[in-house]
C-alpha cells in the first residue's frame, strides 16, 4: 500500500485496520468533519432504557421459545444469563482471536514488504509470541512494538 509522503497513516486501534482521513481544507474544516455530534433525544422505545436494557427482535424455533418460556424469570432473564455465562467462559478465546486479527491487519499494512512477513504471520496465527518477535526483529521498532501491542488480548 503506497502512502503519499505527506499523509499520515492512521489505524483504528480496536480493529488494527487503517483509517482513511479526509484532510482537505483548513484546520476548522477537518475538525468539523470529525467532530461527533451529540446524540439527539430518541423516542422512548420498549425495554428499560434507563437501565441500559434495549428491546430487539430475536428469531428462534418454537422449541427454543418453549424452553425459554419454561425458565424461571422468563425468556429475557434466561437469555441474559446465557449471554453472561458465554461471555464469562468464552471471553478469553474471543479476545485472543480479536487480538490476532487486529495485529494481522496492522502487520499486513505496515510490514507488507518487510522480510519475514509470511513467517511472522504464521507465528501470529500459531500463537507463538517468541517466534513472532524473532521474525520481526529486523523490522523498525515502532512497527514491531505496535504489532506486538495489538497482539495482546488485553490491548483492544
C-alpha positions in Angstrom: 0.0 0.0 0.0 1.7 3.2 -1.2 1.1 6.1 1.2 1.8 9.6 0.0 4.7 11.2 1.9 2.5 14.0 3.4 -0.3 11.8 4.5 -0.3 10.2 8.0 -1.1 6.5 8.3 -3.8 6.2 10.9 -5.1 3.0 12.5 -8.2 2.0 14.4 -6.6 0.5 17.5 -9.6 -1.7 18.1 -9.5 -3.4 14.7 -5.9 -2.8 13.5 -7.3 -1.6 10.2 -6.1 1.7 8.6 -8.5 4.6 8.6 -8.8 7.0 5.6 -9.0 10.6 6.7 -10.2 13.5 4.6 -7.7 16.2 5.5 -8.8 18.7 2.8 -9.4 22.2 3.9 -8.2 24.1 6.9 -8.0 23.0 10.5 -11.5 24.1 11.3 -13.0 22.2 8.3 -11.1 19.0 9.3 -12.2 19.4 12.9 -15.8 19.9 11.9 -15.7 16.9 9.7 -14.6 14.6 12.5 -16.4 16.1 15.5 -19.0 13.7 16.8 -22.4 15.2 17.1 -24.2 14.9 20.4 -27.0 12.3 20.1 -30.4 13.7 19.9 -33.1 12.5 22.3 -34.6 9.4 20.7 -38.2 8.5 21.3 -38.6 6.1 24.1 -39.0 2.5 22.9 -39.6 -0.8 24.6 -37.4 -2.1 27.3 -35.9 -0.3 30.2 -33.6 2.3 28.6 -32.7 4.0 31.9 -31.2 0.6 33.0 -29.5 0.1 29.6 -32.0 -2.6 28.5 -32.9 -2.4 24.8 -35.7 -4.3 23.2 -34.7 -6.1 19.9 -36.1 -8.9 17.9 -34.8 -12.5 18.2 -35.8 -15.2 15.8 -35.9 -18.7 17.3 -37.5 -22.1 16.6 -40.7 -22.9 18.5 -38.9 -25.4 20.8 -36.4 -22.7 21.7 -39.3 -20.4 22.7 -40.9 -23.2 24.7 -37.7 -23.8 26.6 -37.1 -20.1 27.3 -40.7 -19.7 28.5 -40.3 -22.5 31.0 -37.2 -20.9 32.6 -37.5 -19.0 35.9 -38.0 -15.3 35.1 -39.0 -15.9 31.5 -37.2 -15.6 28.2 -35.5 -12.3 28.8 -33.9 -13.4 32.1 -32.8 -16.7 30.6 -31.3 -15.0 27.6 -29.4 -12.5 29.7 -28.0 -15.4 31.8 -26.9 -17.4 28.8 -25.2 -14.4 27.3 -23.5 -13.5 30.6 -22.2 -17.1 31.0 -21.0 -17.3 27.4 -19.1 -14.0 27.8 -17.6 -15.0 31.1 -16.5 -18.5 29.9 -15.7 -17.8 26.3 -14.3 -14.3 26.6 -10.6 -15.3 26.7 -10.8 -17.2 23.4 -12.7 -14.4 21.8 -10.3 -11.7 23.0 -7.4 -13.8 21.7 -8.9 -14.1 18.3 -9.7 -10.4 18.1 -6.2 -9.5 19.1 -4.7 -11.8 16.5 -6.9 -10.4 13.8 -6.2 -6.7 14.6 -2.4 -7.5 14.8 -2.6 -9.1 11.4 -4.5 -6.2 9.8 -1.9 -3.7 11.0 1.0 -6.0 10.2 -0.1 -6.6 6.7 -0.5 -2.8 6.1 2.7 -1.7 7.9 5.0 -4.5 7.0 3.6 -5.8 3.7 7.1 -5.5 2.0 9.2 -6.5 5.0 11.4 -9.6 5.1 9.9 -12.3 7.3 6.3 -11.1 7.0 5.0 -14.6 6.0 6.8 -16.4 8.8 5.7 -13.7 11.2 2.1 -14.2 10.1 2.4 -17.9 10.7 3.8 -17.3 14.2 1.0 -14.9 14.9 -1.7 -17.3 13.9 0.0 -20.2 15.7 0.0 -18.1 18.9 3.8 -18.3 19.1 4.8 -14.9 20.5 8.6 -15.7 20.7 8.8 -16.8 17.1 6.7 -13.7 16.1 9.1 -11.4 17.9 12.1 -13.2 16.3 10.6 -12.9 12.8 10.1 -9.1 13.3 13.5 -8.5 14.9 14.8 -6.6 11.8 11.7 -4.5 11.5 11.5 -0.9 12.7 11.0 -0.7 16.4 7.7 1.2 16.1 6.2 -1.3 13.7 7.3 -4.3 15.8 6.1 -2.7 19.0 2.7 -1.7 17.6 2.1 -5.2 16.2 3.1 -6.9 19.4 0.9 -4.4 21.4 -2.1 -5.2 19.2 -1.4 -9.0 19.5 -2.0 -8.7 23.3 -5.6 -9.7 24.1 -6.0 -7.0 26.8 -5.0 -4.1 24.5 -8.2 -3.9 22.4 
